[in-house]
Amino acid sequence: MEVHHPHHPTHKKNWSEYIIEFVMLFAAVTLGFFAENIREGIAEKHKKQETLEAVAVDFEKDLKGLAFHKSFNLERIKICDSLFDLVNLPADKIEQSLYYRLIGVMPNTLPFSSNSKSRHEAETKGYFSSVGDEELATSIIEYEFWLNDLNELFHTDVTTLSSFIDNKEINYVNPILYKISARRPMVELPYKMGIAKIADKDVKDLQVLLANKLTLLDISNQNIDSLEFYAKNVIKILHREQD
């Protein structure tokens, strides 16, 4: 026995229904596009805020490092001044342990390492310019300028002292005593008045080297003052923008 299924006529859509479906589909795609843009915008804004906060934190770390570096330079200035005055005395009036302590630590130098990772990331992404604060951009540029200058001074310091360390040192010291005092941790020599006489020419050479080192240290500390000024300015601006 055959079973006959009734045939239901297919509904034909008119042009208005097609338009409604198209409009609804277009609206859904458009809303999805805007929603994705908004989501990406929020994510980018959050990323930007995180990065700029990291920049402020890194500048605060730099300030601590600069303060230490300046304190280190001031100690080196005292050492150079003391050694400059000491070698003016007659050799038999110079206390040997003091002399060898100063001659041993005088060449010490220290590079400054800036916390620049977040700063370079923000600069690459254009976050500094997008903040819309010309003072911020200027402060960043000035900071980089003085930082490069400070690094150049460090290399000049190393080059200046290389002649002392490699060539001239032997004219100022007794090799046996210097071997003892140059060990680390430093070994204090016994108290004794008098060291081997240093030739007048060598005294002058040493004092010229010390004078050059003092000039480099003075300029270095001036650069640090500039770096501290611009670092504080950047921190102030970034905190202001985030409030």
C-alpha positions as CSV (number, residue, x, y, z in Angstrom):
1,M,0.0,0.0,0.0
2,E,1.5,3.3,-1.0
3,V,1.7,6.1,1.4
4,H,1.3,9.5,0.0
5,H,2.9,12.4,1.8
6,P,1.2,15.7,1.3
7,H,3.3,18.3,-0.5
8,H,3.8,21.6,1.3
9,P,4.4,24.5,-1.0
10,T,7.8,26.2,-0.4
11,H,7.4,29.8,0.8
12,K,8.8,32.2,-1.7
13,K,10.6,35.2,-0.1
14,N,9.8,38.6,-1.5
15,W,12.4,41.2,-2.0
16,S,11.6,43.0,1.3
17,E,12.5,39.9,3.3
18,Y,15.8,39.6,1.5
19,I,16.6,43.2,2.3
20,I,15.7,42.7,5.9
21,E,18.0,39.6,6.1
22,F,20.8,41.5,4.4
23,V,20.4,44.5,6.7
24,M,20.4,42.2,9.8
25,L,23.5,40.3,8.6
26,F,25.3,43.6,7.7
27,A,24.4,45.0,11.1
28,A,25.7,41.9,12.9
29,V,29.0,42.0,10.9
30,T,29.3,45.7,11.5
31,L,28.6,45.5,15.2
32,G,31.1,42.6,15.5
33,F,33.7,44.7,13.7
34,F,33.1,47.7,16.0
35,A,33.1,45.4,19.1
36,E,36.5,43.9,18.0
37,N,37.9,47.4,17.4
38,I,36.7,48.5,20.8
39,R,38.1,45.4,22.4
40,E,41.5,46.0,20.7
41,G,41.4,49.6,21.6
42,I,40.8,48.8,25.3
43,A,43.6,46.2,25.2
44,E,46.0,48.7,23.5
45,K,45.1,51.4,26.0
46,H,45.7,49.0,28.9
47,K,49.0,47.9,27.3
48,K,50.0,51.5,26.9
49,Q,49.2,52.4,30.5
50,E,51.2,49.3,31.7
51,T,54.2,50.3,29.6
52,L,54.2,53.9,30.7
53,E,53.9,52.8,34.3
54,A,56.9,50.6,33.7
55,V,58.7,53.5,32.2
56,A,58.1,55.6,35.4
57,V,59.3,52.7,37.6
58,D,62.4,52.3,35.5
59,F,63.2,56.0,35.8
60,E,62.8,55.7,39.5
61,K,65.3,52.8,39.5
62,D,67.6,55.0,37.4
63,L,67.4,57.8,40.0
64,K,68.6,55.3,42.7
65,G,71.4,54.2,40.4
66,L,72.4,57.8,39.6
67,A,72.5,58.7,43.3
68,F,74.8,55.7,44.0
69,H,76.9,56.6,41.0
70,K,77.3,60.2,42.1
71,S,78.2,59.1,45.6
72,F,80.8,56.8,44.2
73,N,82.2,59.7,42.1
74,L,82.5,61.9,45.1
75,E,84.5,59.3,46.9
76,R,86.8,59.0,43.9
77,I,87.2,62.8,43.9
78,K,88.3,62.6,47.6
79,I,90.8,59.9,46.7
80,C,92.3,61.8,43.7
81,D,92.5,65.0,45.8
82,S,94.2,63.2,48.7
83,L,96.7,61.4,46.3
84,F,97.5,64.7,44.5
85,D,98.4,66.4,47.8
86,L,100.2,63.3,49.2
87,V,102.7,63.0,46.3
88,N,103.6,66.7,46.8
89,L,105.2,65.7,50.1
90,P,108.9,64.5,50.4
91,A,109.0,60.7,49.9
92,D,110.2,60.2,53.5
93,K,107.1,62.0,54.8
94,I,104.6,59.8,53.0
95,E,103.0,57.0,55.0
96,Q,103.3,53.8,52.8
97,S,100.0,52.1,53.7
98,L,98.0,55.2,53.0
99,Y,99.9,55.8,49.7
100,Y,99.4,52.3,48.5
101,R,95.8,52.2,49.5
102,L,95.1,55.4,47.5
103,I,97.2,54.3,44.5
104,G,95.4,51.0,44.5
105,V,91.8,52.4,44.4
106,M,92.4,55.5,42.4
107,P,92.0,53.7,39.0
108,N,88.5,52.4,40.0
109,T,85.7,53.4,37.7
110,L,82.1,52.4,37.3
111,P,79.8,52.5,34.2
112,F,76.2,53.6,34.7
113,S,73.6,51.1,33.4
114,S,70.2,52.6,32.6
115,N,66.9,50.7,32.9
116,S,65.9,51.4,29.3
117,K,63.9,48.3,28.1
118,S,60.4,49.8,28.8
119,R,61.5,53.2,27.6
120,H,62.6,51.9,24.3
121,E,59.4,49.8,23.9
122,A,57.3,52.8,24.6
123,E,59.3,54.9,22.1
124,T,59.0,52.2,19.4
125,K,55.2,52.1,19.8
126,G,55.0,55.9,19.7
127,Y,53.5,56.1,23.2
128,F,55.5,59.2,24.1
129,S,54.3,61.2,21.1
130,S,50.7,59.9,21.5
131,V,50.5,61.3,25.0
132,G,50.5,64.7,23.3
133,D,52.9,66.3,25.8
134,E,55.8,68.1,24.1
135,E,57.5,68.5,27.5
136,L,57.6,64.7,27.9
137,A,59.1,64.1,24.4
138,T,61.7,66.8,25.1
139,S,62.6,65.4,28.5
140,I,63.1,61.9,27.0
141,I,65.4,63.3,24.3
142,E,67.4,65.3,26.8
143,Y,67.7,62.3,29.1
144,E,69.1,60.2,26.2
145,F,71.5,62.9,25.3
146,W,73.0,63.2,28.8
147,L,73.0,59.4,29.2
148,N,75.1,59.0,26.0
149,D,77.5,61.8,27.2
150,L,77.9,60.0,30.6
151,N,78.7,56.8,28.8
152,E,81.3,58.6,26.6
153,L,82.9,60.0,29.7
154,F,83.2,56.5,31.2
155,H,85.1,55.3,28.1
156,T,87.3,58.4,28.2
157,D,88.0,57.7,31.9
158,V,89.0,54.1,31.0
159,T,91.3,55.3,28.2
160,T,92.9,58.0,30.3
161,L,93.7,55.5,33.1
162,S,95.0,52.8,30.7
163,S,98.4,54.6,30.5
164,F,98.6,54.6,34.3
165,I,97.6,51.0,34.6
166,D,99.6,49.6,31.7
167,N,102.7,51.8,31.5
168,K,103.3,54.4,34.2
169,E,102.3,52.5,37.3
170,I,105.8,51.0,37.7
171,N,107.3,54.5,38.1
172,Y,105.1,55.2,41.2
173,V,105.3,52.0,43.2
174,N,107.6,49.3,44.6
175,P,106.5,46.2,42.7
176,I,106.6,43.9,45.8
177,L,104.6,46.3,48.0
178,Y,102.2,47.0,45.1
179,K,101.6,43.2,44.6
180,I,100.5,42.9,48.2
181,S,98.3,46.0,48.3
182,A,96.7,45.3,44.9
183,R,95.2,42.0,46.0
184,R,91.4,41.8,46.6
185,P,90.2,42.0,49.3
186,M,92.8,44.7,49.8
187,V,95.6,43.9,52.3
188,E,96.8,46.8,54.4
189,L,100.6,47.3,54.5
190,P,102.2,47.8,57.8
191,Y,102.4,51.4,59.0
192,K,105.7,52.9,58.0
193,M,106.8,56.5,57.2
194,G,108.5,56.8,53.9
195,I,108.3,55.4,50.4
196,A,110.9,55.1,47.6
197,K,111.5,58.5,46.0
198,I,109.4,59.2,42.9
199,A,111.1,61.1,40.2
200,D,109.9,64.7,39.8
201,K,108.8,64.1,36.3
202,D,106.7,61.1,37.4
203,V,105.1,63.1,40.2
204,K,104.1,65.7,37.6
205,D,102.8,63.0,35.2
206,L,100.7,61.5,38.0
207,Q,99.3,64.8,39.1
208,V,98.3,65.7,35.5
209,L,96.6,62.3,35.3
210,L,94.8,63.0,38.6
211,A,93.8,66.5,37.4
212,N,92.3,65.0,34.2
213,K,90.5,62.4,36.2
214,L,89.1,65.0,38.6
215,T,87.8,67.0,35.6
216,L,86.1,63.9,34.2
217,L,84.5,63.2,37.5
218,D,83.2,66.8,37.9
219,I,81.7,66.6,34.4
220,S,80.3,63.2,35.1
221,N,78.5,64.5,38.2
222,Q,77.2,67.5,36.3
223,N,75.7,65.0,33.7
224,I,74.2,63.1,36.6
225,D,72.5,66.2,37.8
226,S,71.0,66.8,34.4
227,L,69.9,63.1,34.2
228,E,68.2,63.4,37.6
229,F,66.4,66.6,36.5
230,Y,65.0,65.0,33.4
231,A,64.2,61.7,35.0
232,K,62.2,63.4,37.7
233,N,60.4,65.5,35.1
234,V,59.4,62.4,33.1
235,I,58.1,60.7,36.2
236,K,56.1,63.8,37.1
237,I,54.6,64.0,33.6
238,L,53.7,60.3,33.5
239,H,52.1,60.4,36.9
240,R,50.1,63.5,35.8
241,E,48.9,61.8,32.6
242,Q,47.8,58.7,34.5
243,D,45.8,60.6,37.1
